[in-house]
């Protein structure tokens, strides 16, 4: 699975770097706005990953419970 959080963090760092090198104030603000947006996406990606892990864990637990409740298949032969 992709690691969106680290990708977004890298893009935010690149935007901050570009802002630090920029001479024009309006362009600097554009880069800082971009960095804030990437940071927000990184936080959102982290939250989604936690929800995904929780959901997958819940599904695994449900599947495990279902398997425990199902009777074992009979082989068709009766014990002697």
SEFIZA-3560 file (N, C-alpha, C; in Angstrom, 3 decimals):
REM SEFIZA-3560
<numar><xx>0.839</xx><yy>-1.172</yy><zz>0.000</zz><atom>N</atom></numar>
<numar><xx>0.000</xx><yy>0.000</yy><zz>0.000</zz><atom>CA</atom></numar>
<numar><xx>0.888</xx><yy>1.240</yy><zz>0.000</zz><atom>C</atom></numar>
<numar><xx>0.407</xx><yy>2.262</yy><zz>-0.663</zz><atom>N</atom></numar>
<numar><xx>1.170</xx><yy>3.502</yy><zz>-0.724</zz><atom>CA</atom></numar>
<numar><xx>1.233</xx><yy>4.164</yy><zz>0.646</zz><atom>C</atom></numar>
<numar><xx>2.326</xx><yy>4.857</yy><zz>0.864</zz><atom>N</atom></numar>
<numar><xx>2.475</xx><yy>5.593</yy><zz>2.109</zz><atom>CA</atom></numar>
<numar><xx>2.189</xx><yy>7.063</yy><zz>1.812</zz><atom>C</atom></numar>
<numar><xx>0.894</xx><yy>7.382</yy><zz>1.703</zz><atom>N</atom></numar>
<numar><xx>0.495</xx><yy>8.727</yy><zz>1.327</zz><atom>CA</atom></numar>
<numar><xx>0.984</xx><yy>9.765</yy><zz>2.331</zz><atom>C</atom></numar>
<numar><xx>0.978</xx><yy>9.408</yy><zz>3.596</zz><atom>N</atom></numar>
<numar><xx>1.365</xx><yy>10.378</yy><zz>4.628</zz><atom>CA</atom></numar>
<numar><xx>2.779</xx><yy>10.897</yy><zz>4.387</zz><atom>C</atom></numar>
<numar><xx>3.720</xx><yy>10.000</yy><zz>4.111</zz><atom>N</atom></numar>
<numar><xx>5.095</xx><yy>10.451</yy><zz>3.887</zz><atom>CA</atom></numar>
<numar><xx>5.220</xx><yy>11.193</yy><zz>2.558</zz><atom>C</atom></numar>
<numar><xx>4.426</xx><yy>10.792</yy><zz>1.554</zz><atom>N</atom></numar>
<numar><xx>4.432</xx><yy>11.524</yy><zz>0.282</zz><atom>CA</atom></numar>
<numar><xx>3.944</xx><yy>12.949</yy><zz>0.486</zz><atom>C</atom></numar>
<numar><xx>2.840</xx><yy>13.085</yy><zz>1.222</zz><atom>N</atom></numar>
<numar><xx>2.293</xx><yy>14.416</yy><zz>1.485</zz><atom>CA</atom></numar>
<numar><xx>3.258</xx><yy>15.262</yy><zz>2.317</zz><atom>C</atom></numar>
<numar><xx>3.908</xx><yy>14.639</yy><zz>3.277</zz><atom>N</atom></numar>
<numar><xx>4.874</xx><yy>15.364</yy><zz>4.108</zz><atom>CA</atom></numar>
<numar><xx>6.048</xx><yy>15.853</yy><zz>3.256</zz><atom>C</atom></numar>
<numar><xx>6.491</xx><yy>15.034</yy><zz>2.315</zz><atom>N</atom></numar>
<numar><xx>7.588</xx><yy>15.440</yy><zz>1.433</zz><atom>CA</atom></numar>
<numar><xx>7.165</xx><yy>16.605</yy><zz>0.538</zz><atom>C</atom></numar>
<numar><xx>5.943</xx><yy>16.560</yy><zz>0.047</zz><atom>N</atom></numar>
<numar><xx>5.447</xx><yy>17.662</yy><zz>-0.783</zz><atom>CA</atom></numar>
<numar><xx>5.304</xx><yy>18.950</yy><zz>0.037</zz><atom>C</atom></numar>
<numar><xx>4.882</xx><yy>18.823</yy><zz>1.279</zz><atom>N</atom></numar>
<numar><xx>4.775</xx><yy>19.998</yy><zz>2.155</zz><atom>CA</atom></numar>
<numar><xx>6.156</xx><yy>20.593</yy><zz>2.403</zz><atom>C</atom></numar>
<numar><xx>7.145</xx><yy>19.741</yy><zz>2.630</zz><atom>N</atom></numar>
<numar><xx>8.512</xx><yy>20.224</yy><zz>2.852</zz><atom>CA</atom></numar>
<numar><xx>9.044</xx><yy>20.919</yy><zz>1.598</zz><atom>C</atom></numar>
<numar><xx>8.747</xx><yy>20.378</yy><zz>0.436</zz><atom>N</atom></numar>
<numar><xx>9.191</xx><yy>21.008</yy><zz>-0.814</zz><atom>CA</atom></numar>
<numar><xx>8.530</xx><yy>22.370</yy><zz>-0.993</zz><atom>C</atom></numar>
<numar><xx>7.268</xx><yy>22.482</yy><zz>-0.629</zz><atom>N</atom></numar>
<numar><xx>6.572</xx><yy>23.764</yy><zz>-0.735</zz><atom>CA</atom></numar>
<numar><xx>7.160</xx><yy>24.787</yy><zz>0.232</zz><atom>C</atom></numar>
<numar><xx>7.499</xx><yy>24.350</yy><zz>1.436</zz><atom>N</atom></numar>
<numar><xx>8.121</xx><yy>25.270</yy><zz>2.397</zz><atom>CA</atom></numar>
<numar><xx>9.492</xx><yy>25.724</yy><zz>1.907</zz><atom>C</atom></numar>
<numar><xx>10.233</xx><yy>24.808</yy><zz>1.330</zz><atom>N</atom></numar>
<numar><xx>11.548</xx><yy>25.148</yy><zz>0.792</zz><atom>CA</atom></numar>
<numar><xx>11.419</xx><yy>26.166</yy><zz>-0.335</zz><atom>C</atom></numar>
<numar><xx>10.443</xx><yy>25.935</yy><zz>-1.206</zz><atom>N</atom></numar>
<numar><xx>10.221</xx><yy>26.879</yy><zz>-2.301</zz><atom>CA</atom></numar>
<numar><xx>9.805</xx><yy>28.245</yy><zz>-1.757</zz><atom>C</atom></numar>
<numar><xx>9.003</xx><yy>28.256</yy><zz>-0.707</zz><atom>N</atom></numar>
<numar><xx>8.575</xx><yy>29.524</yy><zz>-0.102</zz><atom>CA</atom></numar>
<numar><xx>9.757</xx><yy>30.276</yy><zz>0.494</zz><atom>C</atom></numar>
<numar><xx>10.675</xx><yy>29.545</yy><zz>1.108</zz><atom>N</atom></numar>
<numar><xx>11.836</xx><yy>30.189</yy><zz>1.739</zz><atom>CA</atom></numar>
<numar><xx>12.748</xx><yy>30.839</yy><zz>0.696</zz><atom>C</atom></numar>
<numar><xx>12.773</xx><yy>30.277</yy><zz>-0.491</zz><atom>N</atom></numar>
<numar><xx>13.644</xx><yy>30.805</yy><zz>-1.540</zz><atom>CA</atom></numar>
<numar><xx>12.981</xx><yy>31.895</yy><zz>-2.370</zz><atom>C</atom></numar>
<numar><xx>11.693</xx><yy>32.062</yy><zz>-2.214</zz><atom>N</atom></numar>
<numar><xx>10.944</xx><yy>32.987</yy><zz>-3.054</zz><atom>CA</atom></numar>
<numar><xx>11.114</xx><yy>34.435</yy><zz>-2.617</zz><atom>C</atom></numar>
<numar><xx>11.212</xx><yy>35.318</yy><zz>-3.598</zz><atom>N</atom></numar>
<numar><xx>11.375</xx><yy>36.747</yy><zz>-3.340</zz><atom>CA</atom></numar>
<numar><xx>10.017</xx><yy>37.436</yy><zz>-3.277</zz><atom>C</atom></numar>
<numar><xx>9.125</xx><yy>37.080</yy><zz>-4.147</zz><atom>N</atom></numar>
<numar><xx>7.814</xx><yy>37.727</yy><zz>-4.214</zz><atom>CA</atom></numar>
<numar><xx>6.889</xx><yy>37.209</yy><zz>-3.118</zz><atom>C</atom></numar>
<numar><xx>6.292</xx><yy>38.135</yy><zz>-2.383</zz><atom>N</atom></numar>
<numar><xx>5.456</xx><yy>37.772</yy><zz>-1.242</zz><atom>CA</atom></numar>
<numar><xx>4.234</xx><yy>36.944</yy><zz>-1.660</zz><atom>C</atom></numar>
<numar><xx>3.585</xx><yy>37.323</yy><zz>-2.742</zz><atom>N</atom></numar>
<numar><xx>2.389</xx><yy>36.585</yy><zz>-3.139</zz><atom>CA</atom></numar>
<numar><xx>2.721</xx><yy>35.143</yy><zz>-3.553</zz><atom>C</atom></numar>
<numar><xx>3.866</xx><yy>34.949</yy><zz>-4.188</zz><atom>N</atom></numar>
<numar><xx>4.276</xx><yy>33.603</yy><zz>-4.576</zz><atom>CA</atom></numar>
<numar><xx>4.693</xx><yy>32.813</yy><zz>-3.328</zz><atom>C</atom></numar>
<numar><xx>5.349</xx><yy>33.483</yy><zz>-2.378</zz><atom>N</atom></numar>
<numar><xx>5.715</xx><yy>32.831</yy><zz>-1.122</zz><atom>CA</atom></numar>
<numar><xx>4.465</xx><yy>32.340</yy><zz>-0.393</zz><atom>C</atom></numar>
<numar><xx>3.423</xx><yy>33.183</yy><zz>-0.359</zz><atom>N</atom></numar>
<numar><xx>2.167</xx><yy>32.800</yy><zz>0.282</zz><atom>CA</atom></numar>
<numar><xx>1.510</xx><yy>31.624</yy><zz>-0.432</zz><atom>C</atom></numar>
<numar><xx>1.633</xx><yy>31.597</yy><zz>-1.765</zz><atom>N</atom></numar>
<numar><xx>1.085</xx><yy>30.473</yy><zz>-2.522</zz><atom>CA</atom></numar>
<numar><xx>1.753</xx><yy>29.171</yy><zz>-2.090</zz><atom>C</atom></numar>
<numar><xx>3.081</xx><yy>29.202</yy><zz>-1.930</zz><atom>N</atom></numar>
<numar><xx>3.819</xx><yy>28.004</yy><zz>-1.507</zz><atom>CA</atom></numar>
<numar><xx>3.457</xx><yy>27.614</yy><zz>-0.068</zz><atom>C</atom></numar>
<numar><xx>3.281</xx><yy>28.598</yy><zz>0.800</zz><atom>N</atom></numar>
<numar><xx>2.916</xx><yy>28.303</yy><zz>2.190</zz><atom>CA</atom></numar>
<numar><xx>1.505</xx><yy>27.734</yy><zz>2.281</zz><atom>C</atom></numar>
<numar><xx>0.602</xx><yy>28.240</yy><zz>1.443</zz><atom>N</atom></numar>
<numar><xx>-0.748</xx><yy>27.688</yy><zz>1.383</zz><atom>CA</atom></numar>
<numar><xx>-0.707</xx><yy>26.248</yy><zz>0.899</zz><atom>C</atom></numar>
<numar><xx>0.119</xx><yy>26.008</yy><zz>-0.082</zz><atom>N</atom></numar>
<numar><xx>0.287</xx><yy>24.652</yy><zz>-0.601</zz><atom>CA</atom></numar>
<numar><xx>0.822</xx><yy>23.727</yy><zz>0.496</zz><atom>C</atom></numar>
<numar><xx>1.806</xx><yy>24.186</yy><zz>1.246</zz><atom>N</atom></numar>
<numar><xx>2.379</xx><yy>23.378</yy><zz>2.326</zz><atom>CA</atom></numar>
<numar><xx>1.322</xx><yy>23.045</yy><zz>3.382</zz><atom>C</atom></numar>
<numar><xx>0.502</xx><yy>24.033</yy><zz>3.728</zz><atom>N</atom></numar>
<numar><xx>-0.554</xx><yy>23.796</yy><zz>4.716</zz><atom>CA</atom></numar>
<numar><xx>-1.560</xx><yy>22.773</yy><zz>4.198</zz><atom>C</atom></numar>
<numar><xx>-1.862</xx><yy>22.830</yy><zz>2.912</zz><atom>N</atom></numar>
<numar><xx>-2.782</xx><yy>21.867</yy><zz>2.318</zz><atom>CA</atom></numar>
<numar><xx>-2.191</xx><yy>20.461</yy><zz>2.349</zz><atom>C</atom></numar>
<numar><xx>-0.920</xx><yy>20.321</yy><zz>1.990</zz><atom>N</atom></numar>
<numar><xx>-0.261</xx><yy>19.001</yy><zz>2.030</zz><atom>CA</atom></numar>
<numar><xx>-0.221</xx><yy>18.467</yy><zz>3.455</zz><atom>C</atom></numar>
<numar><xx>0.031</xx><yy>19.347</yy><zz>4.422</zz><atom>N</atom></numar>
<numar><xx>0.023</xx><yy>18.916</yy><zz>5.829</zz><atom>CA</atom></numar>
<numar><xx>-1.351</xx><yy>18.389</yy><zz>6.228</zz><atom>C</atom></numar>
<numar><xx>-2.385</xx><yy>19.090</yy><zz>5.801</zz><atom>N</atom></numar>
<numar><xx>-3.749</xx><yy>18.670</yy><zz>6.105</zz><atom>CA</atom></numar>
<numar><xx>-4.045</xx><yy>17.312</yy><zz>5.474</zz><atom>C</atom></numar>
<numar><xx>-3.601</xx><yy>17.111</yy><zz>4.256</zz><atom>N</atom></numar>
<numar><xx>-3.802</xx><yy>15.825</yy><zz>3.591</zz><atom>CA</atom></numar>
<numar><xx>-3.040</xx><yy>14.706</yy><zz>4.302</zz><atom>C</atom></numar>
<numar><xx>-1.861</xx><yy>15.020</yy><zz>4.835</zz><atom>N</atom></numar>
<numar><xx>-1.083</xx><yy>14.013</yy><zz>5.568</zz><atom>CA</atom></numar>
<numar><xx>-1.822</xx><yy>13.576</yy><zz>6.830</zz><atom>C</atom></numar>
<numar><xx>-2.402</xx><yy>14.529</yy><zz>7.532</zz><atom>N</atom></numar>
<numar><xx>-3.172</xx><yy>14.208</yy><zz>8.738</zz><atom>CA</atom></numar>
<numar><xx>-4.395</xx><yy>13.376</yy><zz>8.365</zz><atom>C</atom></numar>
<numar><xx>-5.059</xx><yy>13.759</yy><zz>7.291</zz><atom>N</atom></numar>
<numar><xx>-6.224</xx><yy>13.014</yy><zz>6.831</zz><atom>CA</atom></numar>
<numar><xx>-5.844</xx><yy>11.593</yy><zz>6.423</zz><atom>C</atom></numar>
<numar><xx>-4.723</xx><yy>11.444</yy><zz>5.731</zz><atom>N</atom></numar>
<numar><xx>-4.263</xx><yy>10.115</yy><zz>5.303</zz><atom>CA</atom></numar>
<numar><xx>-3.958</xx><yy>9.231</yy><zz>6.510</zz><atom>C</atom></numar>
<numar><xx>-3.381</xx><yy>9.825</yy><zz>7.539</zz><atom>N</atom></numar>
<numar><xx>-3.088</xx><yy>9.064</yy><zz>8.754</zz><atom>CA</atom></numar>
<numar><xx>-4.387</xx><yy>8.576</yy><zz>9.410</zz><atom>C</atom></numar>
<numar><xx>-5.363</xx><yy>9.471</yy><zz>9.469</zz><atom>N</atom></numar>
<numar><xx>-6.650</xx><yy>9.092</yy><zz>10.048</zz><atom>CA</atom></numar>
<numar><xx>-7.329</xx><yy>7.993</yy><zz>9.240</zz><atom>C</atom></numar>
<numar><xx>-7.260</xx><yy>8.093</yy><zz>7.926</zz><atom>N</atom></numar>
<numar><xx>-7.862</xx><yy>7.068</yy><zz>7.076</zz><atom>CA</atom></numar>
<numar><xx>-7.152</xx><yy>5.728</yy><zz>7.251</zz><atom>C</atom></numar>
<numar><xx>-5.848</xx><yy>5.764</yy><zz>7.411</zz><atom>N</atom></numar>
<numar><xx>-5.094</xx><yy>4.522</yy><zz>7.619</zz><atom>CA</atom></numar>
<numar><xx>-5.497</xx><yy>3.865</yy><zz>8.945</zz><atom>C</atom></numar>
<numar><xx>-5.680</xx><yy>4.661</yy><zz>9.979</zz><atom>N</atom></numar>
<numar><xx>-6.120</xx><yy>4.112</yy><zz>11.264</zz><atom>CA</atom></numar>
<numar><xx>-7.516</xx><yy>3.497</yy><zz>11.152</zz><atom>C</atom></numar>
<numar><xx>-8.419</xx><yy>4.188</yy><zz>10.437</zz><atom>N</atom></numar>
<numar><xx>-9.758</xx><yy>3.649</yy><zz>10.244</zz><atom>CA</atom></numar>
<numar><xx>-9.715</xx><yy>2.357</yy><zz>9.427</zz><atom>C</atom></numar>
<numar><xx>-8.868</xx><yy>2.320</yy><zz>8.417</zz><atom>N</atom></numar>
<numar><xx>-8.745</xx><yy>1.127</yy><zz>7.582</zz><atom>CA</atom></numar>
<numar><xx>-8.246</xx><yy>-0.057</yy><zz>8.413</zz><atom>C</atom></numar>
<numar><xx>-7.231</xx><yy>0.187</yy><zz>9.230</zz><atom>N</atom></numar>
<numar><xx>-6.702</xx><yy>-0.883</yy><zz>10.082</zz><atom>CA</atom></numar>
<numar><xx>-7.767</xx><yy>-1.380</yy><zz>11.058</zz><atom>C</atom></numar>
<numar><xx>-8.522</xx><yy>-0.462</yy><zz>11.620</zz><atom>N</atom></numar>
<numar><xx>-9.579</xx><yy>-0.838</yy><zz>12.556</zz><atom>CA</atom></numar>
<numar><xx>-10.645</xx><yy>-1.656</yy><zz>11.840</zz><atom>C</atom></numar>
<numar><xx>-11.036</xx><yy>-1.199</yy><zz>10.645</zz><atom>N</atom></numar>
<numar><xx>-12.059</xx><yy>-1.907</yy><zz>9.885</zz><atom>CA</atom></numar>
<numar><xx>-11.591</xx><yy>-3.301</yy><zz>9.492</zz><atom>C</atom></numar>
<numar><xx>-10.350</xx><yy>-3.424</yy><zz>9.036</zz><atom>N</atom></numar>
<numar><xx>-9.823</xx><yy>-4.728</yy><zz>8.656</zz><atom>CA</atom></numar>
<numar><xx>-9.722</xx><yy>-5.650</yy><zz>9.863</zz><atom>C</atom></numar>
<numar><xx>-9.336</xx><yy>-5.102</yy><zz>11.003</zz><atom>N</atom></numar>
<numar><xx>-9.272</xx><yy>-5.890</yy><zz>12.234</zz><atom>CA</atom></numar>
<numar><xx>-10.644</xx><yy>-6.373</yy><zz>12.638</zz><atom>C</atom></numar>
<numar><xx>-11.637</xx><yy>-5.518</yy><zz>12.516</zz><atom>N</atom></numar>
<numar><xx>-13.004</xx><yy>-5.892</yy><zz>12.851</zz><atom>CA</atom></numar>
<numar><xx>-13.501</xx><yy>-6.976</yy><zz>11.907</zz><atom>C</atom></numar>
<numar><xx>-13.199</xx><yy>-6.826</yy><zz>10.615</zz><atom>N</atom></numar>
<numar><xx>-13.619</xx><yy>-7.845</yy><zz>9.656</zz><atom>CA</atom></numar>
<numar><xx>-12.953</xx><yy>-9.182</yy><zz>9.942</zz><atom>C</atom></numar>
<numar><xx>-11.681</xx><yy>-9.154</yy><zz>10.301</zz><atom>N</atom></numar>
<numar><xx>-10.965</xx><yy>-10.393</yy><zz>10.610</zz><atom>CA</atom></numar>
<numar><xx>-11.581</xx><yy>-11.064</yy><zz>11.835</zz><atom>C</atom></numar>
<numar><xx>-11.916</xx><yy>-10.264</yy><zz>12.842</zz><atom>N</atom></numar>
<numar><xx>-12.544</xx><yy>-10.812</yy><zz>14.040</zz><atom>CA</atom></numar>
<numar><xx>-13.904</xx><yy>-11.421</yy><zz>13.714</zz><atom>C</atom></numar>
<numar><xx>-14.693</xx><yy>-10.760</yy><zz>12.878</zz><atom>N</atom></numar>
<numar><xx>-16.003</xx><yy>-11.279</yy><zz>12.493</zz><atom>CA</atom></numar>
<numar><xx>-15.864</xx><yy>-12.586</yy><zz>11.719</zz><atom>C</atom></numar>
<numar><xx>-14.909</xx><yy>-12.641</yy><zz>10.815</zz><atom>N</atom></numar>
<numar><xx>-14.690</xx><yy>-13.862</yy><zz>10.037</zz><atom>CA</atom></numar>
<numar><xx>-14.264</xx><yy>-15.004</yy><zz>10.953</zz><atom>C</atom></numar>
<numar><xx>-13.415</xx><yy>-14.688</yy><zz>11.918</zz><atom>N</atom></numar>
<numar><xx>-12.954</xx><yy>-15.697</yy><zz>12.872</zz><atom>CA</atom></numar>
<numar><xx>-14.128</xx><yy>-16.217</yy><zz>13.700</zz><atom>C</atom></numar>
<numar><xx>-14.983</xx><yy>-15.312</yy><zz>14.163</zz><atom>N</atom></numar>
<numar><xx>-16.165</xx><yy>-15.710</yy><zz>14.931</zz><atom>CA</atom></numar>
<numar><xx>-17.094</xx><yy>-16.579</yy><zz>14.086</zz><atom>C</atom></numar>
<numar><xx>-17.260</xx><yy>-16.202</yy><zz>12.832</zz><atom>N</atom></numar>
<numar><xx>-18.125</xx><yy>-16.964</yy><zz>11.934</zz><atom>CA</atom></numar>
<numar><xx>-17.596</xx><yy>-18.375</yy><zz>11.733</zz><atom>C</atom></numar>
<numar><xx>-16.298</xx><yy>-18.515</yy><zz>11.592</zz><atom>N</atom></numar>
<numar><xx>-15.708</xx><yy>-19.837</yy><zz>11.406</zz><atom>CA</atom></numar>
<numar><xx>-15.876</xx><yy>-20.699</yy><zz>12.653</zz><atom>C</atom></numar>
<numar><xx>-15.811</xx><yy>-20.070</yy><zz>13.824</zz><atom>N</atom></numar>
<numar><xx>-15.972</xx><yy>-20.809</yy><zz>15.069</zz><atom>CA</atom></numar>
<numar><xx>-17.405</xx><yy>-21.299</yy><zz>15.237</zz><atom>C</atom></numar>
<numar><xx>-18.380</xx><yy>-20.551</yy><zz>14.707</zz><atom>N</atom></numar>
<numar><xx>-19.783</xx><yy>-20.911</yy><zz>14.851</zz><atom>CA</atom></numar>
<numar><xx>-20.223</xx><yy>-21.982</yy><zz>13.862</zz><atom>C</atom></numar>
<numar><xx>-19.558</xx><yy>-22.073</yy><zz>12.721</zz><atom>N</atom></numar>
<numar><xx>-19.949</xx><yy>-23.057</yy><zz>11.717</zz><atom>CA</atom></numar>
<numar><xx>-19.604</xx><yy>-24.459</yy><zz>12.190</zz><atom>C</atom></numar>
<numar><xx>-20.547</xx><yy>-25.397</yy><zz>12.013</zz><atom>N</atom></numar>
<numar><xx>-20.240</xx><yy>-26.781</yy><zz>12.398</zz><atom>CA</atom></numar>
<numar><xx>-19.217</xx><yy>-27.368</yy><zz>11.432</zz><atom>C</atom></numar>
<numar><xx>-18.403</xx><yy>-28.274</yy><zz>11.937</zz><atom>N</atom></numar>
<numar><xx>-17.393</xx><yy>-28.924</yy><zz>11.101</zz><atom>CA</atom></numar>
<numar><xx>-18.103</xx><yy>-29.790</yy><zz>10.072</zz><atom>C</atom></numar>
<numar><xx>-17.653</xx><yy>-29.760</yy><zz>8.822</zz><atom>N</atom></numar>
<numar><xx>-18.313</xx><yy>-30.581</yy><zz>7.799</zz><atom>CA</atom></numar>
<numar><xx>-18.128</xx><yy>-32.059</yy><zz>8.110</zz><atom>C</atom></numar>
<numar><xx>-19.206</xx><yy>-32.823</yy><zz>7.928</zz><atom>N</atom></numar>
<numar><xx>-19.103</xx><yy>-34.275</yy><zz>8.189</zz><atom>CA</atom></numar>
<numar><xx>-18.546</xx><yy>-34.951</yy><zz>6.953</zz><atom>C</atom></numar>
<numar><xx>-17.848</xx><yy>-36.037</yy><zz>7.166</zz><atom>N</atom></numar>
<numar><xx>-17.227</xx><yy>-36.767</yy><zz>6.073</zz><atom>CA</atom></numar>
<numar><xx>-18.203</xx><yy>-37.730</yy><zz>5.410</zz><atom>C</atom></numar>
<numar><xx>-19.379</xx><yy>-37.874</yy><zz>5.945</zz><atom>N</atom></numar>
<numar><xx>-20.365</xx><yy>-38.767</yy><zz>5.373</zz><atom>CA</atom></numar>
<numar><xx>-20.294</xx><yy>-40.174</yy><zz>5.948</zz><atom>C</atom></numar>
<numar><xx>-19.215</xx><yy>-40.525</yy><zz>6.557</zz><atom>N</atom></numar>
<numar><xx>-19.069</xx><yy>-41.855</yy><zz>7.135</zz><atom>CA</atom></numar>
<numar><xx>-19.310</xx><yy>-41.763</yy><zz>8.627</zz><atom>C</atom></numar>
<numar><xx>-20.031</xx><yy>-42.715</yy><zz>9.150</zz><atom>N</atom></numar>
<numar><xx>-20.307</xx><yy>-42.731</yy><zz>10.583</zz><atom>CA</atom></numar>
<numar><xx>-19.213</xx><yy>-43.501</yy><zz>11.300</zz><atom>C</atom></numar>
<numar><xx>-18.854</xx><yy>-43.079</yy><zz>12.519</zz><atom>N</atom></numar>
<numar><xx>-17.824</xx><yy>-43.787</yy><zz>13.258</zz><atom>CA</atom></numar>
<numar><xx>-18.271</xx><yy>-45.210</yy><zz>13.600</zz><atom>C</atom></numar>
<numar><xx>-17.326</xx><yy>-46.127</yy><zz>13.580</zz><atom>N</atom></numar>
<numar><xx>-17.639</xx><yy>-47.540</yy><zz>13.844</zz><atom>CA</atom></numar>
<numar><xx>-17.508</xx><yy>-47.860</yy><zz>15.304</zz><atom>C</atom></numar>
//
